[in-house]
Amino acid sequence: MGKLLGFSLLWYLIGNPFVAIFVLLLILYVLDRRFVGFFPSIFRPLQDLQRIRKLRQELRMNPHHTSVKVDLARRLMERKYYKQALGYLREAEGVMPDSSEIKAEIAICLFGTGSLQEADTYLHKALELNPRVRYGEPLLLAGEKWAASDQQKALHYMEQFKDLHSSSCKAYYRLGQLYQTVNRLHDAKAAFREAVDIYRGLPKYKRKQERRWALLSWLQAI
């Protein structure tokens, strides 16, 4: 009712229903980004592309700057440019052969390009160095990628993730989705409820970034 009244008032003030709808959506988006965080930022993709361009320029000036290569690779991974990211990460691995983060990120890129067996090899190397590498994200990704062809392997990775006791609502939401994929509906509900419970225990400063995933989990858990 409040939204309807708000729209009616905007229509009356502006005189054009289409402009009024646009203004109302813009207001809702701004309020969401300020207080809820359910919708993704519309500016983030542009910011990422600008950062990628700047990092590439830095590498042209200094091609042996490993930290820049890693930063660039991570930005490319966020955009799902896995093949491009993989090249930079392999170069970084030569300089930092004992880095669990680099090995886990190579595994993520390999999963992204469909090279599941090689991805598994790198994931195991990363886990040997640090069982909690990237807070269990590679384990969830491995579960997602293997779910279609090897459910037992997928479940194994999912159980490994559960043993980490992650405090990420997003991670448990993804875990719930994974359990749904392999038809473990009871476990899926438990994962969604865990995400909601985690959110309730978070300090206020962390709640905004997790609110979207807690809300999605709550909708799945009811």
Residue pairs with C-beta under 8 A, 6 or more apart in sequence:
3 24
6 24
7 20
7 21
7 24
10 20
10 23
10 24
11 17
11 20
13 20
14 20
14 23
29 39
29 42
32 38
32 39
33 39
33 41
35 208
36 208
36 211
36 212
37 208
37 209
37 211
37 212
38 211
38 212
38 215
45 79
48 75
48 78
48 79
49 79
51 75
52 72
52 75
52 76
52 79
55 68
55 71
55 72
55 75
56 72
58 65
58 68
59 65
59 68
59 69
59 72
62 68
66 91
66 92
66 95
66 96
69 88
69 89
69 91
69 92
70 88
70 89
70 92
70 102
72 85
72 88
73 85
73 86
73 88
73 89
73 92
73 105
73 109
74 85
74 105
76 82
76 84
76 85
76 88
77 85
77 105
77 108
77 109
77 112
80 112
82 108
82 109
82 110
82 112
82 113
83 109
83 113
85 105
85 109
86 106
86 109
86 110
86 113
89 102
89 105
89 106
89 109
90 106
92 99
92 102
93 99
93 102
93 103
93 106
96 102
98 129
99 129
100 126
100 127
100 129
100 130
100 133
101 126
101 133
101 134
103 122
103 123
103 125
103 126
103 129
103 133
104 122
104 123
104 126
104 133
104 134
104 137
104 138
105 134
106 122
107 119
107 120
107 122
107 123
107 126
107 138
107 142
108 119
108 137
108 138
108 141
110 116
110 118
110 119
110 122
111 119
111 138
111 141
111 142
111 145
116 145
116 146
116 149
119 142
119 145
120 142
123 138
123 139
123 142
126 133
126 138
127 133
131 164
132 164
135 164
135 166
135 168
135 171
136 160
136 161
136 164
136 166
136 171
137 171
139 157
139 158
139 160
139 161
139 164
140 157
140 158
140 161
140 171
140 174
140 175
140 178
142 153
142 154
142 157
143 154
143 155
143 157
143 158
143 161
143 175
143 178
144 154
144 174
144 178
144 181
146 153
146 154
146 157
147 154
147 178
147 181
147 182
151 182
154 178
154 181
154 182
155 182
155 184
158 175
158 178
158 179
161 171
161 175
162 175
166 172
167 198
167 202
168 198
168 210
168 213
169 195
169 196
169 198
169 199
169 202
169 210
169 213
169 214
169 217
170 195
170 210
170 212
170 213
172 191
172 192
172 194
172 195
172 198
172 213
172 217
173 191
173 192
173 195
173 213
173 216
173 217
173 220
175 191
176 188
176 189
176 191
176 192
176 195
176 217
176 220
177 188
178 188
179 185
179 187
179 188
179 191
180 188
188 220
189 220
189 221
191 217
192 217
192 218
192 220
192 221
193 217
193 221
195 213
195 214
195 217
196 214
196 217
196 218
196 221
198 210
198 214
199 207
199 210
199 211
199 213
199 214
199 217
202 210
